[in-house]
Amino acid sequence: MRASLNHTRIFKQNYKGNWIYDVVGDSVSVSRHPLNSDLKIPKNASNQLLDHLNNAPNELSPAAIEDLSNKLHATEFSLAQEKFPEAHCRLIHSQNLTKLKLSRLHLLRYLEKPDAPLDRNRFPVDIVTLLTKFLNPTSFENLVHLEIDGGGLYFTGDWIPEIAQRLPMLQSLVIYNVPLDSTNFTSLCNMLSHLTYLDISATEITNLTGISKIANLETLVASDLEFQSAEDIEEVFELKNLRVLDISGTNLNSIKNVEHFWKCQKVLPKLEEVELSLNWGSPEMVRDILIRHPTLKSVGLIG
């Protein structure tokens, strides 16, 4: 066990007293590593360490990034720091991720800035180029969950086809507050038809035409969207595998998505959860929706 013991001792000497040791120190156990193996940090501890990068007291040195890149086995990362150092992206890139969540992107100075004008005070971002900062080729191939908070941003170029091509295993997509027009949404439905989870909240789209292309969709979160008629939402009833639907409103409590949903007079055969909060709708409408969906287990009616 000498080789493994020495390797473990070196790690502890290098990181003792460092916040990194506080996160993964207890996971570095000699008994877990066979003779002559390199020291590897378990997946859970690796994920925890990447998460702690959001609150790291100081920037990692190039040597620490290289060392940890070889020792970590992380599978997910959630960016939540306002001033995430660009150097730390290299550590994320070294890991084979299956889940990636990105937020507060408009506060990162090193974002790729294409030659594009501001749009409604949103910052233009080349999202595909940005993803290459965090995802290596293996991560692109194996990513199953991508979550992006687009607050303060808009994405340039024909980004949906590129994401669809580069992320063949994607099952869950959240693009909260990313502006979409009807062309973008149609492209998304056609090219990401294998999704089982989709969150398009606050994307500014006004109808769900094309959503039926995502035939295996089980969860659709479409909150903070305002539909104008039953025709704008009617195609959702073609999603025969849908179990969770969120058409909740905003705190203005003035949108009529519940009324439009009710007027369709159709049934989602597998619906188990529906979120109707902060909508205008009469008790009679809600009661009729419940009667037509005996499979429901949970209903959101706040406001």
One Martini backbone bead per residue (centre of mass of N, CA, C, O) as a GRO file, in nm:
protein
  303
    1MET     BB    1   0.050   0.067   0.004
    2ARG     BB    2   0.267   0.287  -0.048
    3ALA     BB    3   0.177   0.440  -0.300
    4SER     BB    4  -0.097   0.527  -0.193
    5LEU     BB    5   0.002   0.663   0.065
    6ASN     BB    6   0.181   0.878  -0.067
    7HIS     BB    7  -0.038   1.011  -0.241
    8THR     BB    8  -0.218   1.094  -0.004
    9ARG     BB    9  -0.007   1.262   0.151
   10ILE     BB   10   0.038   1.473  -0.068
   11PHE     BB   11  -0.245   1.585  -0.071
   12LYS     BB   12  -0.253   1.673   0.228
   13GLN     BB   13  -0.007   1.862   0.211
   14ASN     BB   14  -0.118   2.051  -0.018
   15TYR     BB   15  -0.432   2.099   0.131
   16LYS     BB   16  -0.380   2.171   0.407
   17GLY     BB   17  -0.589   2.445   0.502
   18ASN     BB   18  -0.768   2.415   0.264
   19TRP     BB   19  -1.081   2.424   0.126
   20ILE     BB   20  -1.046   2.159  -0.029
   21TYR     BB   21  -1.000   1.977   0.217
   22ASP     BB   22  -1.273   2.034   0.355
   23VAL     BB   23  -1.435   1.884   0.127
   24VAL     BB   24  -1.228   1.604   0.056
   25GLY     BB   25  -1.057   1.482   0.289
   26ASP     BB   26  -1.250   1.241   0.388
   27SER     BB   27  -1.228   1.092   0.093
   28VAL     BB   28  -0.921   1.037   0.157
   29SER     BB   29  -0.863   0.693   0.130
   30VAL     BB   30  -0.650   0.433   0.128
   31SER     BB   31  -0.857   0.186   0.117
   32ARG     BB   32  -0.975   0.286  -0.179
   33HIS     BB   33  -0.676   0.228  -0.291
   34PRO     BB   34  -0.489   0.061  -0.483
   35LEU     BB   35  -0.212  -0.051  -0.586
   36ASN     BB   36  -0.059   0.198  -0.783
   37SER     BB   37  -0.264   0.408  -0.772
   38ASP     BB   38  -0.429   0.678  -0.831
   39LEU     BB   39  -0.567   0.939  -0.694
   40LYS     BB   40  -0.927   0.945  -0.629
   41ILE     BB   41  -1.213   1.135  -0.628
   42PRO     BB   42  -1.514   1.107  -0.559
   43LYS     BB   43  -1.800   1.209  -0.699
   44ASN     BB   44  -1.939   1.364  -0.465
   45ALA     BB   45  -1.687   1.529  -0.385
   46SER     BB   46  -1.643   1.654  -0.664
   47ASN     BB   47  -1.914   1.805  -0.679
   48GLN     BB   48  -1.868   1.972  -0.422
   49LEU     BB   49  -1.619   2.123  -0.515
   50LEU     BB   50  -1.742   2.263  -0.759
   51ASP     BB   51  -1.954   2.411  -0.593
   52HIS     BB   52  -1.736   2.569  -0.414
   53LEU     BB   53  -1.631   2.759  -0.640
   54ASN     BB   54  -1.856   2.981  -0.592
   55ASN     BB   55  -1.697   3.030  -0.283
   56ALA     BB   56  -1.416   3.094  -0.328
   57PRO     BB   57  -1.160   3.279  -0.168
   58ASN     BB   58  -0.977   3.185  -0.418
   59GLU     BB   59  -0.777   3.137  -0.673
   60LEU     BB   60  -0.660   2.899  -0.853
   61SER     BB   61  -0.395   2.747  -0.942
   62PRO     BB   62  -0.256   2.592  -1.206
   63ALA     BB   63  -0.158   2.347  -1.038
   64ALA     BB   64  -0.430   2.283  -0.902
   65ILE     BB   65  -0.594   2.240  -1.159
   66GLU     BB   66  -0.425   2.004  -1.267
   67ASP     BB   67  -0.449   1.817  -1.025
   68LEU     BB   68  -0.767   1.808  -1.007
   69SER     BB   69  -0.825   1.710  -1.297
   70ASN     BB   70  -0.702   1.413  -1.221
   71LYS     BB   71  -0.890   1.353  -0.946
   72LEU     BB   72  -1.158   1.411  -1.053
   73HIS     BB   73  -1.532   1.291  -1.071
   74ALA     BB   74  -1.728   1.478  -1.216
   75THR     BB   75  -2.095   1.532  -1.330
   76GLU     BB   76  -2.153   1.825  -1.199
   77PHE     BB   77  -2.265   2.178  -1.254
   78SER     BB   78  -2.320   2.501  -1.073
   79LEU     BB   79  -2.351   2.825  -1.172
   80ALA     BB   80  -2.349   3.116  -0.914
   81GLN     BB   81  -2.124   3.318  -0.970
   82GLU     BB   82  -2.047   3.649  -1.044
   83LYS     BB   83  -1.700   3.590  -1.036
   84PHE     BB   84  -1.607   3.368  -1.227
   85PRO     BB   85  -1.323   3.234  -1.307
   86GLU     BB   86  -1.179   3.143  -1.598
   87ALA     BB   87  -0.978   2.931  -1.486
   88HIS     BB   88  -1.209   2.738  -1.370
   89CYS     BB   89  -1.313   2.630  -1.643
   90ARG     BB   90  -1.087   2.418  -1.684
   91LEU     BB   91  -1.189   2.227  -1.463
   92ILE     BB   92  -1.467   2.171  -1.578
   93HIS     BB   93  -1.363   2.073  -1.863
   94SER     BB   94  -1.213   1.809  -1.741
   95GLN     BB   95  -1.493   1.705  -1.701
   96ASN     BB   96  -1.757   1.451  -1.715
   97LEU     BB   97  -2.051   1.570  -1.788
   98THR     BB   98  -2.429   1.555  -1.736
   99LYS     BB   99  -2.454   1.836  -1.573
  100LEU     BB  100  -2.571   2.184  -1.643
  101LYS     BB  101  -2.558   2.507  -1.472
  102LEU     BB  102  -2.650   2.849  -1.575
  103SER     BB  103  -2.577   3.166  -1.417
  104ARG     BB  104  -2.504   3.498  -1.426
  105LEU     BB  105  -2.369   3.568  -1.713
  106HIS     BB  106  -2.385   3.891  -1.730
  107LEU     BB  107  -2.125   3.905  -1.506
  108LEU     BB  108  -1.920   3.797  -1.717
  109ARG     BB  109  -1.636   3.926  -1.876
  110TYR     BB  110  -1.543   3.662  -2.067
  111LEU     BB  111  -1.747   3.671  -2.264
  112GLU     BB  112  -1.859   3.629  -2.557
  113LYS     BB  113  -1.861   3.916  -2.798
  114PRO     BB  114  -2.045   3.977  -3.032
  115ASP     BB  115  -2.140   4.164  -3.315
  116ALA     BB  116  -2.394   4.296  -3.125
  117PRO     BB  117  -2.670   4.435  -3.031
  118LEU     BB  118  -2.870   4.559  -2.819
  119ASP     BB  119  -3.161   4.396  -2.652
  120ARG     BB  120  -3.339   4.523  -2.426
  121ASN     BB  121  -3.079   4.524  -2.237
  122ARG     BB  122  -2.932   4.286  -2.364
  123PHE     BB  123  -2.682   4.046  -2.379
  124PRO     BB  124  -2.470   3.920  -2.610
  125VAL     BB  125  -2.454   3.555  -2.676
  126ASP     BB  126  -2.243   3.278  -2.742
  127ILE     BB  127  -2.346   2.979  -2.631
  128VAL     BB  128  -2.164   2.770  -2.771
  129THR     BB  129  -1.893   2.893  -2.691
  130LEU     BB  130  -1.946   2.887  -2.390
  131LEU     BB  131  -1.978   2.576  -2.356
  132THR     BB  132  -1.673   2.514  -2.433
  133LYS     BB  133  -1.567   2.606  -2.146
  134PHE     BB  134  -1.724   2.345  -1.992
  135LEU     BB  135  -1.715   2.140  -2.244
  136ASN     BB  136  -1.621   1.853  -2.349
  137PRO     BB  137  -1.665   1.612  -2.577
  138THR     BB  138  -1.786   1.411  -2.370
  139SER     BB  139  -1.996   1.604  -2.250
  140PHE     BB  140  -2.149   1.656  -2.510
  141GLU     BB  141  -2.232   1.351  -2.547
  142ASN     BB  142  -2.358   1.313  -2.221
  143LEU     BB  143  -2.555   1.528  -2.184
  144VAL     BB  144  -2.886   1.558  -2.008
  145HIS     BB  145  -2.850   1.849  -1.857
  146LEU     BB  146  -2.974   2.186  -1.928
  147GLU     BB  147  -2.924   2.508  -1.758
  148ILE     BB  148  -3.061   2.843  -1.828
  149ASP     BB  149  -3.018   3.177  -1.727
  150GLY     BB  150  -3.125   3.464  -1.931
  151GLY     BB  151  -3.069   3.701  -1.764
  152GLY     BB  152  -2.963   3.972  -1.966
  153LEU     BB  153  -3.003   3.794  -2.233
  154TYR     BB  154  -2.898   3.692  -2.569
  155PHE     BB  155  -2.893   3.477  -2.843
  156THR     BB  156  -2.687   3.412  -3.103
  157GLY     BB  157  -2.779   3.290  -3.373
  158ASP     BB  158  -2.813   2.936  -3.464
  159TRP     BB  159  -2.831   2.766  -3.169
  160ILE     BB  160  -3.021   2.518  -3.170
  161PRO     BB  161  -2.889   2.329  -3.383
  162GLU     BB  162  -2.616   2.314  -3.236
  163ILE     BB  163  -2.716   2.188  -2.974
  164ALA     BB  164  -2.853   1.940  -3.098
  165GLN     BB  165  -2.585   1.826  -3.223
  166ARG     BB  166  -2.395   1.834  -2.952
  167LEU     BB  167  -2.662   1.708  -2.776
  168PRO     BB  168  -2.774   1.389  -2.812
  169MET     BB  169  -2.860   1.321  -2.483
  170LEU     BB  170  -3.070   1.520  -2.432
  171GLN     BB  171  -3.356   1.552  -2.189
  172SER     BB  172  -3.301   1.833  -2.033
  173LEU     BB  173  -3.451   2.170  -2.065
  174VAL     BB  174  -3.346   2.499  -1.951
  175ILE     BB  175  -3.474   2.843  -2.065
  176TYR     BB  176  -3.482   3.078  -1.871
  177ASN     BB  177  -3.526   3.393  -1.998
  178VAL     BB  178  -3.514   3.320  -2.307
  179PRO     BB  179  -3.554   3.457  -2.595
  180LEU     BB  180  -3.838   3.372  -2.809
  181ASP     BB  181  -3.946   3.280  -3.112
  182SER     BB  182  -4.124   3.099  -3.333
  183THR     BB  183  -3.874   2.990  -3.482
  184ASN     BB  184  -3.720   2.885  -3.238
  185PHE     BB  185  -3.944   2.695  -3.131
  186THR     BB  186  -3.971   2.517  -3.380
  187SER     BB  187  -3.676   2.423  -3.379
  188LEU     BB  188  -3.680   2.292  -3.102
  189CYS     BB  189  -3.906   2.080  -3.156
  190ASN     BB  190  -3.765   1.941  -3.403
  191MET     BB  191  -3.452   1.898  -3.274
  192LEU     BB  192  -3.579   1.820  -2.960
  193SER     BB  193  -3.784   1.555  -2.962
  194HIS     BB  194  -3.640   1.381  -2.707
  195LEU     BB  195  -3.758   1.519  -2.484
  196THR     BB  196  -3.888   1.513  -2.128
  197TYR     BB  197  -3.782   1.811  -2.049
  198LEU     BB  198  -3.940   2.149  -2.034
  199ASP     BB  199  -3.826   2.496  -1.993
  200ILE     BB  200  -4.008   2.816  -2.100
  201SER     BB  201  -3.986   3.036  -1.906
  202ALA     BB  202  -3.992   3.364  -1.991
  203THR     BB  203  -3.964   3.360  -2.335
  204GLU     BB  204  -4.222   3.515  -2.487
  205ILE     BB  205  -4.406   3.322  -2.585
  206THR     BB  206  -4.758   3.283  -2.735
  207ASN     BB  207  -4.721   2.979  -2.841
  208LEU     BB  208  -4.738   2.598  -2.889
  209THR     BB  209  -4.650   2.558  -3.168
  210GLY     BB  210  -4.491   2.227  -3.201
  211ILE     BB  211  -4.497   2.055  -2.930
  212SER     BB  212  -4.584   1.770  -3.054
  213LYS     BB  213  -4.292   1.676  -3.143
  214ILE     BB  214  -4.258   1.614  -2.827
  215ALA     BB  215  -4.384   1.314  -2.759
  216ASN     BB  216  -4.212   1.239  -2.470
  217LEU     BB  217  -4.321   1.446  -2.293
  218GLU     BB  218  -4.357   1.497  -1.925
  219THR     BB  219  -4.247   1.803  -1.889
  220LEU     BB  220  -4.409   2.134  -1.869
  221VAL     BB  221  -4.271   2.463  -1.842
  222ALA     BB  222  -4.500   2.766  -1.879
  223SER     BB  223  -4.428   3.013  -1.722
  224ASP     BB  224  -4.473   3.342  -1.777
  225LEU     BB  225  -4.706   3.314  -1.993
  226GLU     BB  226  -4.913   3.468  -2.259
  227PHE     BB  227  -5.211   3.370  -2.371
  228GLN     BB  228  -5.484   3.455  -2.606
  229SER     BB  229  -5.579   3.151  -2.667
  230ALA     BB  230  -5.669   2.827  -2.718
  231GLU     BB  231  -5.488   2.787  -2.973
  232ASP     BB  232  -5.209   2.840  -2.821
  233ILE     BB  233  -5.256   2.552  -2.631
  234GLU     BB  234  -5.386   2.296  -2.774
  235GLU     BB  235  -5.129   2.115  -2.856
  236VAL     BB  236  -5.070   1.993  -2.571
  237PHE     BB  237  -5.289   1.751  -2.608
  238GLU     BB  238  -5.073   1.570  -2.781
  239LEU     BB  239  -4.933   1.495  -2.503
  240LYS     BB  240  -4.965   1.172  -2.390
  241ASN     BB  241  -4.705   1.183  -2.163
  242LEU     BB  242  -4.805   1.397  -1.981
  243ARG     BB  243  -4.763   1.480  -1.619
  244VAL     BB  244  -4.648   1.787  -1.628
  245LEU     BB  245  -4.806   2.119  -1.576
  246ASP     BB  246  -4.705   2.471  -1.632
  247ILE     BB  247  -4.936   2.778  -1.632
  248SER     BB  248  -4.841   2.997  -1.470
  249GLY     BB  249  -4.809   3.312  -1.353
  250THR     BB  250  -4.806   3.616  -1.225
  251ASN     BB  251  -4.841   3.871  -0.986
  252LEU     BB  252  -5.085   4.004  -1.153
  253ASN     BB  253  -5.333   3.813  -1.199
  254SER     BB  254  -5.431   3.833  -1.542
  255ILE     BB  255  -5.411   3.581  -1.676
  256LYS     BB  256  -5.581   3.318  -1.911
  257ASN     BB  257  -5.481   3.013  -1.918
  258VAL     BB  258  -5.710   2.858  -1.784
  259GLU     BB  259  -5.929   2.934  -1.986
  260HIS     BB  260  -5.790   2.819  -2.238
  261PHE     BB  261  -5.764   2.530  -2.135
  262TRP     BB  262  -6.070   2.483  -2.090
  263LYS     BB  263  -6.174   2.549  -2.387
  264CYS     BB  264  -6.060   2.287  -2.523
  265GLN     BB  265  -6.194   2.023  -2.410
  266LYS     BB  266  -5.953   1.839  -2.309
  267VAL     BB  267  -5.718   1.554  -2.264
  268LEU     BB  268  -5.469   1.435  -2.034
  269PRO     BB  269  -5.416   1.103  -1.962
  270LYS     BB  270  -5.131   1.149  -1.757
  271LEU     BB  271  -5.207   1.366  -1.563
  272GLU     BB  272  -5.075   1.470  -1.225
  273GLU     BB  273  -4.969   1.776  -1.268
  274VAL     BB  274  -5.093   2.116  -1.197
  275GLU     BB  275  -5.019   2.466  -1.268
  276LEU     BB  276  -5.246   2.764  -1.189
  277SER     BB  277  -5.122   2.995  -1.073
  278LEU     BB  278  -5.180   3.320  -1.122
  279ASN     BB  279  -5.479   3.326  -1.238
  280TRP     BB  280  -5.754   3.351  -1.437
  281GLY     BB  281  -6.042   3.181  -1.281
  282SER     BB  282  -6.296   2.988  -1.230
  283PRO     BB  283  -6.427   2.742  -1.035
  284GLU     BB  284  -6.563   2.595  -1.275
  285MET     BB  285  -6.313   2.550  -1.444
  286VAL     BB  286  -6.148   2.390  -1.240
  287ARG     BB  287  -6.350   2.164  -1.192
  288ASP     BB  288  -6.356   2.064  -1.487
  289ILE     BB  289  -6.058   1.989  -1.505
  290LEU     BB  290  -6.068   1.777  -1.277
  291ILE     BB  291  -6.283   1.589  -1.397
  292ARG     BB  292  -6.116   1.535  -1.674
  293HIS     BB  293  -5.865   1.463  -1.452
  294PRO     BB  294  -5.836   1.178  -1.261
  295THR     BB  295  -5.504   1.163  -1.247
  296LEU     BB  296  -5.478   1.372  -1.043
  297LYS     BB  297  -5.255   1.477  -0.752
  298SER     BB  298  -5.182   1.786  -0.835
  299VAL     BB  299  -5.277   2.136  -0.746
  300GLY     BB  300  -5.225   2.471  -0.841
  301LEU     BB  301  -5.401   2.772  -0.665
  302ILE     BB  302  -5.249   3.019  -0.620
  303GLY     BB  303  -5.443   3.307  -0.668
   0.00000   0.00000   0.00000
